[in-house]
Structure formats: structure tokens, C-alpha cells
């Protein structure tokens, strides 16, 4: 009897499982996702003037005082959360208003309209920072055009 005989079958099974589960399946799922859901599979990229400027799934750096800022790293578990609480968004309105000259009531309305619920109309409301900033850029170009490329 060969000394390797007892481990041939488990070793072969491990190699086949590694190839199927670790290589073939992820490649197949990636191809299917790319075809069926190209926007989501590519990271839900934000495109502006033909250039990718960020992602709807990851917090973006907005350093200027005219933009809504993401929450600091210690406020979210991952530190890359693209959304902020409604209260945190409203707390930034005075800063944005002072920097842009837009009335606080208008900015309150923008934030309210841009907010979504975590569970349809249940749960807490949140605001996607990228969506809201893009809305401001598109709807108030005289203020924001000099700050974006």
C-alpha cells in the first residue's frame, strides 16, 4: 500500500473545492454581476462631465465649507459611510449658508427632499452626502461651478 493513498482522496477533494469555490465561482458571479448590474458591479460610480468623481457607496472628501461633509470617522463603524443622519446634515446648514449665501430655509428644504428612510417609510432618515452635493452643484451652478472641474 502506498503511503500517500489515504490522503489522495481528501487532497484531491480539497484541490477541486479550492478551484471551484475559490476561483470558478467568484469569476462566474463577477461576470454575471457585471452583465446584469453594471452600475452596481462597478461600485456605483459618480460621473460628472465624463469623469468619475467618486462613488455613491463610499464617503467622499468634501473639504470646502460650501459642501455637506460626511460624518467624522468615529461616527460610523467603517469610517467610509456615504450617508449622514438627518440631524448631522441639518447641523451643517448654517456653515453652508454662510459660505454660499443660500438661505438656510432653502438648504433645509434641499436636505429634507434628499433624505431617505432606512426601511421604506419606517426607520430613521438619512442623507446621502454625494447625492446632496451633486444636487447643489447641478441646481446652483453660479455658486458651485468654480469649485468643481
C-alpha positions in Angstrom: 0.0 0.0 0.0 1.2 3.4 -1.0 1.9 5.8 1.9 0.0 8.6 0.1 -3.1 6.5 -0.6 -5.1 7.6 2.5 -4.7 11.3 1.7 -5.1 11.2 -2.1 -8.9 11.5 -2.0 -9.1 14.3 0.7 -6.3 16.1 -1.1 -8.0 15.8 -4.5 -11.3 17.0 -2.9 -9.6 20.0 -1.3 -8.0 21.0 -4.6 -11.2 20.6 -6.6 -13.1 22.5 -3.9 -10.5 25.3 -3.9 -10.7 25.6 -7.7 -14.5 25.6 -7.8 -15.3 27.7 -4.8 -12.2 29.9 -4.7 -11.7 30.5 -8.4 -14.5 29.4 -10.8 -17.5 30.6 -8.7 -16.2 34.1 -7.9 -15.2 34.6 -11.6 -18.7 33.4 -12.7 -20.5 35.6 -10.2 -18.4 38.7 -11.2 -19.1 38.1 -14.9 -22.9 37.7 -14.2 -23.0 40.8 -12.0 -21.1 42.9 -14.5 -23.6 42.0 -17.2 -26.8 42.1 -15.2 -26.0 45.0 -12.9 -23.1 47.0 -14.5 -23.7 50.2 -12.4 -23.7 48.4 -9.1 -20.9 45.9 -10.0 -18.6 48.8 -10.9 -19.1 50.5 -7.5 -21.9 52.9 -8.3 -19.5 55.4 -9.7 -20.5 59.1 -9.8 -19.7 60.6 -13.2 -19.6 64.3 -13.7 -18.7 65.9 -17.0 -17.5 62.5 -18.3 -15.1 62.0 -15.3 -15.5 59.6 -12.4 -15.5 61.8 -9.3 -16.5 59.3 -6.6 -18.9 56.6 -5.6 -22.4 56.6 -4.1 -21.2 53.7 -1.8 -18.2 55.3 -0.1 -17.8 58.6 1.7 -16.1 61.3 -0.3 -13.9 64.1 1.0 -15.6 67.4 0.7 -13.2 69.9 2.3 -14.9 73.2 1.2 -17.3 74.8 3.5 -19.9 75.1 0.7 -20.4 71.3 0.7 -22.2 68.9 3.0 -19.5 66.9 4.8 -19.5 63.2 5.7 -19.5 62.3 9.4 -16.1 62.0 11.1 -14.6 58.5 11.1 -15.6 57.7 14.7 -19.3 58.3 13.9 -19.6 55.2 11.6 -18.4 51.7 12.1 -16.4 51.6 8.8 -15.4 55.2 8.5 -16.4 55.2 4.9 -20.2 55.6 5.3 -21.6 57.7 2.5 -24.6 58.8 4.5 -25.2 61.1 7.4 -28.0 61.3 9.9 -30.6 63.9 9.2 -29.7 65.8 12.4 -26.0 65.9 11.3 -27.0 67.2 7.9 -29.1 70.0 9.4 -26.3 70.9 11.7 -24.2 71.9 8.7 -26.8 74.2 7.2 -25.6 77.4 8.9 -22.0 76.8 7.7 -23.1 76.1 4.1 -25.5 79.1 4.1 -22.7 81.4 5.3 -20.3 80.1 2.7 -22.8 80.2 -0.3 -25.3 82.9 0.6 -28.1 80.4 0.0 -30.9 80.9 2.6 -31.0 78.4 5.4 -34.6 77.6 4.7 -33.7 76.6 1.1 -30.9 74.4 2.3 -33.2 72.8 5.0 -35.7 72.0 2.1 -32.9 70.5 0.0 -31.8 68.3 2.8 -35.3 67.3 3.6 -36.0 66.4 0.0 -32.8 64.5 -0.4 -33.4 62.4 2.8 -34.5 58.8 2.7 -35.7 56.3 5.2 -33.7 53.2 6.2 -36.7 51.0 5.9 -39.1 52.5 3.3 -41.1 54.9 5.5 -40.1 53.2 8.7 -36.8 53.6 10.5 -34.7 56.7 10.7 -34.0 59.2 7.9 -30.6 59.7 6.4 -29.0 61.8 3.7 -26.5 60.6 1.1 -23.7 63.3 1.1 -22.7 62.7 -2.5 -26.3 62.9 -3.8 -27.0 66.1 -1.9 -23.8 67.8 -3.0 -24.4 66.8 -6.6 -27.9 68.2 -6.3 -26.5 71.5 -5.1 -23.9 71.6 -7.8 -26.5 70.9 -10.6 -29.1 73.3 -9.2 -26.9 76.2 -8.2 -24.2 76.4 -10.8 -23.4 80.0 -10.3 -22.2 79.2 -6.7 -20.7 75.8 -7.2 -19.3 75.9 -10.8 -16.0 77.5 -9.7 -15.4 74.7 -7.1 -15.8 71.7 -9.4 -13.9 70.8 -12.6 
